[in-house]
Amino acid sequence: MPKKVWPYVFLAPFLIAYLTFNLFPLLYSLYISLTSWNGFGAMTFVGLDNYRTLLRDTAFFRSVGNSFLIVLEAMIPNQIVSLTLALILNYNLSKRATTFFRNAFFLPYITSPIAIGLIFMTVFDGSYGLLNTLLRNVGLESLCVDWLQTAAASKPLVAFVILWRFGGYVAFVYLAGLQSVDTSIVEAARIDGAGFIRTYCSVVIPMIRPIIAYQATLGVIGCLKTFEEPLMMYNNSYNGGPGYAAQTMNMRFIQVAFKNGQYGYGAAVGYTMFAIIVVTTILFYVLANRNKT
């Protein structure tokens, strides 16, 4: 066999697997979005009717709005809190303290989403939840509400769970960036009279701005794809709590396609969600790097 053929032989298993399990399902689901199909029997080609129906689907646009509100309520605080945690870990703490905080911050990230959902269902339970119990014990019983059945609290609760789950991981990414900063530059800033806050705000953070922009972009994508947190908190309900207050685009997609059995329309919802995420990600990345030189 000629030598120039061997690279293609070694690439063949990956290419076959990619075409079979990635590219084909992607293209086939696009075709499904142009049909009316309940998962069984013959498909009926309907062209763009599913997408026209989607433009009149108030439930889908409500889920889009919920997803973007979760981005604002979860992604931005997550970046701020995680950067603060990274600054604390990067400070001259003892080895034992550093090890403890690193393990404590990273533990939620490797915890099962199902376990996380059960934990916070218990914490926010209206009758016997940990939060209401603490409020009663400190004399703030008037603030006790059924958190999981209060529409106004739904998205903030989901945002809090996302922050709790991913904050430690993001902090480690920022910590790696902080530790890559040349210490001589920091020392030069301090010699020039800059204090701790001024040094980090004017010298260190601008140097890790590409990492912040990258991590924030991933945060936007992750929040727009939110699914597991509200699903587990609200007892496997695709409605996203009372009044669909925390139903995200992903939950709406799963509800339409797999619960209602509208596979054609569900595929259209999935592709529209994909387009929204791609456009939003590009716009956010451009804005985050607009002043980059």
SVG drawing of the C-alpha trace seen along z (x, -y; Angstrom):
<svg xmlns="http://www.w3.org/2000/svg" viewBox="-49 -55 59 57">
<polyline fill="none" stroke="black" stroke-width="0.4" points="0.0,0.0 1.4,-3.4 2.7,-5.5 0.5,-8.5 -2.6,-6.3 -1.7,-5.4 -2.7,-8.7 -6.2,-8.2 -6.3,-4.7 -5.5,-5.9 -8.0,-8.7 -10.8,-6.4 -12.1,-5.1 -12.5,-8.7 -14.1,-9.9 -16.5,-7.0 -17.5,-7.5 -17.9,-11.3 -20.0,-10.9 -22.2,-8.2 -22.7,-9.7 -22.3,-13.5 -22.8,-14.7 -25.6,-12.3 -27.8,-13.0 -27.2,-16.7 -28.3,-16.7 -31.1,-14.2 -32.6,-16.3 -32.6,-19.3 -34.7,-17.2 -37.0,-16.1 -37.6,-19.8 -39.1,-20.1 -41.6,-17.4 -44.6,-16.5 -43.7,-13.4 -44.7,-11.9 -41.8,-9.4 -43.7,-6.5 -45.0,-5.9 -44.3,-7.9 -43.1,-11.5 -45.1,-14.2 -43.0,-16.9 -44.3,-20.3 -41.5,-22.6 -41.0,-25.6 -44.4,-25.3 -42.8,-24.3 -40.7,-27.4 -43.7,-29.6 -45.6,-28.0 -42.6,-28.7 -42.8,-32.4 -46.2,-32.4 -45.3,-30.2 -45.5,-32.5 -44.3,-29.6 -41.0,-29.3 -40.4,-33.1 -41.1,-33.0 -38.5,-30.3 -36.0,-32.5 -36.7,-35.4 -36.2,-33.2 -32.9,-31.9 -31.5,-35.4 -32.6,-36.5 -30.8,-33.5 -27.7,-34.7 -27.9,-38.0 -28.6,-36.6 -26.1,-33.7 -23.3,-34.5 -22.4,-38.0 -22.4,-37.2 -20.6,-33.9 -17.7,-35.8 -17.4,-38.3 -17.6,-35.8 -15.2,-33.4 -12.6,-36.1 -12.8,-37.1 -12.3,-33.5 -9.4,-33.2 -7.8,-36.4 -8.2,-34.9 -6.6,-31.6 -3.8,-33.5 -3.0,-35.4 -0.3,-34.2 -2.5,-31.6 -1.0,-28.7 -0.6,-25.5 -3.3,-23.7 -5.7,-26.6 -5.1,-26.7 -5.7,-22.9 -8.9,-23.1 -10.4,-26.0 -9.4,-24.4 -11.2,-21.2 -14.2,-23.0 -14.6,-25.2 -14.2,-22.4 -16.4,-19.8 -19.8,-21.2 -18.5,-21.0 -17.9,-17.2 -21.2,-16.6 -24.0,-14.8 -26.7,-17.2 -29.3,-14.8 -27.7,-15.1 -27.6,-18.9 -31.2,-19.0 -32.2,-16.9 -30.0,-19.1 -31.6,-22.3 -35.1,-20.9 -34.5,-20.2 -32.9,-23.6 -35.8,-25.6 -38.7,-23.4 -41.5,-25.6 -42.4,-23.5 -39.2,-21.8 -36.5,-23.5 -33.2,-24.5 -33.6,-28.1 -37.0,-28.6 -35.8,-26.8 -32.9,-29.2 -35.1,-32.2 -37.5,-31.0 -34.6,-30.4 -33.3,-34.0 -36.7,-35.5 -37.4,-36.3 -40.4,-34.1 -42.2,-36.8 -39.7,-36.2 -40.5,-32.5 -42.2,-31.6 -42.6,-28.5 -39.6,-29.3 -40.1,-26.6 -43.7,-27.6 -43.0,-31.4 -42.7,-32.5 -40.6,-35.6 -38.0,-33.5 -37.7,-30.8 -35.0,-32.3 -32.9,-33.7 -32.9,-30.2 -31.8,-28.6 -29.1,-31.3 -27.9,-30.6 -27.6,-26.9 -25.7,-27.5 -23.3,-29.9 -22.9,-27.3 -22.2,-24.5 -19.8,-26.2 -18.3,-29.0 -15.4,-26.9 -14.5,-25.6 -14.5,-29.1 -12.4,-30.3 -9.8,-27.6 -9.6,-28.9 -9.0,-32.4 -6.5,-31.2 -4.5,-29.6 -4.5,-32.9 -3.5,-34.9 -0.6,-32.5 0.6,-33.0 1.1,-36.8 4.7,-37.7 5.4,-38.6 8.0,-41.2 5.2,-43.3 3.2,-43.2 6.2,-44.0 7.0,-47.0 3.5,-48.3 3.8,-48.1 7.2,-49.8 5.5,-52.6 3.1,-53.0 0.1,-51.1 -1.9,-49.4 -3.4,-45.9 -6.7,-46.9 -5.1,-49.3 -2.5,-46.7 -5.0,-44.0 -7.6,-46.3 -5.1,-48.3 -2.4,-45.7 -3.3,-42.1 -6.9,-41.9 -6.2,-43.6 -3.5,-41.1 -5.9,-38.2 -8.7,-39.9 -8.6,-37.3 -9.2,-34.6 -12.1,-36.5 -13.6,-37.1 -13.3,-33.4 -14.7,-32.2 -17.6,-34.7 -18.4,-33.5 -18.5,-29.9 -20.8,-31.2 -23.2,-32.7 -23.4,-29.5 -23.8,-27.4 -26.6,-29.6 -28.5,-29.6 -28.3,-25.8 -29.5,-25.5 -31.5,-22.3 -30.5,-20.1 -30.7,-22.6 -34.4,-23.7 -35.4,-20.2 -34.1,-18.6 -35.2,-21.5 -38.8,-21.3 -39.1,-17.5 -38.5,-16.5 -41.1,-19.0 -40.4,-20.5 -42.6,-23.5 -39.8,-25.1 -41.7,-25.9 -44.9,-27.9 -46.1,-29.8 -43.3,-28.4 -41.1,-31.1 -37.9,-29.1 -38.6,-27.1 -35.5,-27.5 -35.2,-27.0 -33.7,-23.5 -36.6,-22.5 -39.1,-23.8 -37.3,-21.7 -37.4,-18.5 -41.0,-19.2 -42.2,-19.6 -40.2,-16.8 -40.1,-14.0 -43.0,-14.7 -45.6,-15.9 -44.3,-13.7 -43.9,-16.5 -40.6,-15.4 -40.8,-17.6 -41.7,-20.7 -39.3,-19.8 -36.4,-19.6 -37.4,-23.1 -37.3,-24.4 -33.8,-22.8 -32.4,-24.3 -33.8,-27.7 -32.3,-27.5 -28.9,-26.5 -29.1,-29.6 -29.9,-31.9 -27.0,-30.6 -24.6,-30.9 -25.6,-34.5 -25.6,-35.5 -22.2,-34.0 -20.7,-35.7 -22.1,-39.1 -20.9,-38.7 -17.4,-37.6 -17.1,-40.6 -18.3,-43.0 -15.9,-41.5 -12.9,-41.9 -13.8,-45.1 -11.0,-47.1 -8.4,-44.3 -5.2,-45.4"/>
</svg>
